[in-house]
Amino acid sequence: MFWRKKNKTQDHREDSSRVHKDPVDIRVVVKTDLGNVRTNNEDSASFFRIADENVLRNKGYLLIVADGMGGHQAGEVASKMAVEIIGREYYNSGEKSIEQSLSKAFNTANKKIFEQAASNETQKGMGTTSTALAIVGDAIYFAHSGDSRAYHFHNNTITRITQDHTYVQELVNNGNISAEEAETHPQRNILTNAMGTKPSLRVDTGLFNGVFDVSDRLLLCSDGLYDYLSDEELGRVLASGTLQQVADYLVSEAKRRGGKDNITVILAECGAEKNNNQIKSTRDVEAPKLTRDAYIPEGLNNNDNDR
């Protein structure tokens, strides 16, 4: 749950005047698992692929991971709402910048989840983490609340794009404990920010200071993965194998080491520049025409009782 100084990202770029390149060819695998202990899955994840060429050029692809919390299956409800609402609102947003569109989508999802929790006794207190990457041309934009993570892998180097919103991360930031001490801190799973738990939400957004180049890989995951594999280990795994092989190994290894939580990963790999004539949709959602990729395995949104 800590922020390793050696993997700290550089200052994020501004996107106000950025001219985006043509869409890249992107390959994506989404994989989730209950783990060894949980009987229900409160994680949700999606890869959004749009059918309209103009929207694709302006808004790109969207990848989202959410890790819900709350009893009586409420965490599953919160994470599913987050993914669906963020995807819809992001592509329908009329904001001028990608960051503004992401921020508005996150805040809309927060408002709707909070309102539903307040109106339903069995869902009171529910919430979710949410981490999203928008790939526009070769640019990587992020939006983040909670402790799910996003990574960029380039030239055998892994860089963490997001910073955890946790009590232990604040201790590290303030110099109270070291990154090594944070790894085993008994309070490392305490969140300081989550979607749907309060009327207002802190959303970290930015343009990552690196591009999505040919053969680069992206990883989004819930804490059920990185609680068991360090950033260095993740980097070594990302260096070889197909996306499916990497996804299978990561989930299997997290389970072998304990698997006390749900485990969810999204892996993306950059190919060459995309041929717009090959753009196709898989499922229409709402205008503008938005589709969801079909890589989500059956049973992704099974219920769970606790985070």
LINPE-V759847 format. One record per residue. RES is the residue in one small letter. SS is DSSP state (H for helix, E for strand, - for the rest). PHI is phi in degrees with one decimal (none if undefined). Layout:
RES|SS|PHI  RES|SS|PHI
//
This chain:
m|-|none  f|-|-99.9  w|-|-104.8  r|-|-72.1  k|H|-58.7  k|H|-69.9  n|H|-107.4  k|-|-62.6  t|-|-75.9  q|-|-77.8  d|-|-57.6  h|-|-79.8  r|E|-81.5  e|-|-85.7  d|-|-116.2  s|-|-61.7  s|-|-121.7  r|-|-73.0  v|-|-103.0  h|-|-84.0  k|-|-75.2  d|-|-63.1  p|-|-57.6  v|E|-90.9  d|E|-80.0  i|E|-127.9  r|E|-113.9  v|E|-136.5  v|E|-128.4  v|E|-117.2  k|E|-139.4  t|E|-139.5  d|E|-151.1  l|-|-64.6  g|-|87.4  n|-|-95.3  v|-|-115.6  r|-|-68.2  t|-|-101.2  n|-|-135.9  n|-|-111.7  e|-|-98.9  d|E|-84.8  s|E|-135.4  a|E|-155.4  s|E|-151.9  f|E|-115.8  f|E|-99.1  r|E|-122.1  i|E|-97.3  a|-|-93.3  d|-|-82.0  e|H|-61.9  n|H|-67.8  v|H|-67.6  l|H|-59.6  r|H|-67.2  n|H|-87.7  k|H|-116.9  g|-|71.1  y|E|-95.5  l|E|-134.7  l|E|-121.7  i|E|-138.1  v|E|-123.1  a|E|-137.0  d|E|-123.3  g|E|-81.3  m|E|-145.3  g|-|127.8  g|-|-75.7  h|-|55.1  q|-|66.7  a|H|-68.8  g|H|-61.9  e|H|-63.8  v|H|-64.7  a|H|-63.8  s|H|-66.9  k|H|-65.2  m|H|-60.4  a|H|-58.7  v|H|-63.4  e|H|-65.9  i|H|-70.4  i|H|-61.2  g|H|-59.4  r|H|-67.0  e|H|-69.5  y|H|-61.6  y|H|-75.6  n|H|-90.8  s|-|-68.3  g|-|-100.1  e|-|-63.4  k|-|-76.4  s|-|-114.4  i|H|-63.6  e|H|-61.0  q|H|-65.3  s|H|-64.2  l|H|-65.8  s|H|-62.1  k|H|-63.5  a|H|-63.2  f|H|-64.1  n|H|-68.6  t|H|-65.6  a|H|-62.7  n|H|-58.6  k|H|-62.3  k|H|-70.2  i|H|-67.3  f|H|-62.4  e|H|-65.1  q|H|-67.4  a|H|-63.2  a|H|-71.0  s|H|-96.7  n|-|-128.8  e|H|-57.6  t|H|-75.2  q|H|-112.0  k|-|-62.0  g|-|85.9  m|-|-71.3  g|E|-165.5  t|E|-161.2  t|-|-78.9  s|E|-158.8  t|E|-132.3  a|E|-132.4  l|E|-123.2  a|E|-108.7  i|E|-104.0  v|E|-116.9  g|-|62.6  d|-|-103.6  a|E|-87.1  i|E|-117.2  y|E|-104.5  f|E|-130.9  a|E|-141.0  h|E|-156.2  s|E|-145.5  g|-|109.0  d|-|-128.9  s|-|-70.6  r|E|-133.3  a|E|-131.7  y|E|-128.7  h|E|-119.4  f|E|-118.2  h|E|-145.7  n|-|50.8  n|-|63.5  t|E|-122.2  i|E|-101.1  t|E|-127.3  r|E|-80.8  i|-|-83.2  t|-|-106.0  q|-|-121.6  d|-|-62.0  h|-|-99.0  t|E|-134.8  y|H|-61.7  v|H|-66.5  q|H|-62.6  e|H|-64.7  l|H|-62.0  v|H|-65.4  n|H|-60.0  n|-|-86.0  g|-|80.2  n|-|-77.8  i|-|-139.0  s|-|-87.9  a|H|-61.6  e|H|-65.9  e|H|-65.7  a|H|-64.6  e|H|-59.0  t|-|-116.7  h|-|-64.1  p|-|-64.6  q|-|-109.8  r|-|-69.4  n|-|-98.5  i|-|-82.1  l|E|-83.4  t|-|-106.1  n|-|-158.5  a|-|-154.6  m|E|-77.1  g|-|92.5  t|-|-92.8  k|-|-142.1  p|-|-61.7  s|-|-112.2  l|-|-135.1  r|-|-84.5  v|-|-124.5  d|E|-84.2  t|E|-131.0  g|E|176.7  l|E|-104.3  f|E|-61.3  n|E|-83.8  g|E|-179.5  v|E|-110.0  f|-|-94.4  d|-|-97.4  v|-|-54.9  s|-|78.2  d|-|-66.6  r|E|-129.1  l|E|-119.8  l|E|-130.8  l|E|-115.5  c|E|-154.9  s|-|-87.4  d|H|-69.6  g|H|-63.0  l|H|-91.8  y|H|-75.9  d|-|-64.8  y|-|-114.5  l|-|-127.3  s|-|-72.7  d|H|-59.7  e|H|-63.1  e|H|-65.3  l|H|-59.9  g|H|-62.5  r|H|-64.8  v|H|-69.1  l|H|-67.4  a|-|-75.4  s|-|-148.8  g|-|88.5  t|-|-74.1  l|H|-58.5  q|H|-64.7  q|H|-63.7  v|H|-64.6  a|H|-60.7  d|H|-60.8  y|H|-66.0  l|H|-59.1  v|H|-66.2  s|H|-61.9  e|H|-69.9  a|H|-62.0  k|H|-68.9  r|H|-62.9  r|-|-89.5  g|-|152.6  g|-|54.9  k|-|-78.0  d|-|-126.0  n|-|-62.6  i|E|-127.0  t|E|-135.6  v|E|-135.2  i|E|-119.7  l|E|-117.9  a|E|-130.4  e|E|-131.1  c|E|-91.6  g|E|-100.0  a|E|-83.2  e|E|-59.5  k|-|-76.1  n|-|-82.9  n|H|-59.8  n|H|-69.9  q|H|-95.0  i|-|-65.2  k|-|-139.2  s|-|-102.8  t|-|-119.1  r|-|-159.1  d|E|-74.8  v|-|-112.8  e|-|-151.0  a|-|-67.6  p|-|-64.1  k|-|-55.8  l|E|-129.9  t|E|-128.1  r|E|-107.7  d|-|-69.2  a|-|-95.0  y|-|-83.1  i|-|-73.8  p|-|-73.6  e|-|-61.8  g|-|84.7  l|-|-57.9  n|-|-107.8  n|-|-62.0  n|-|-80.7  d|-|-144.2  n|-|-99.8  d|-|-136.0  r|-|-72.8
//
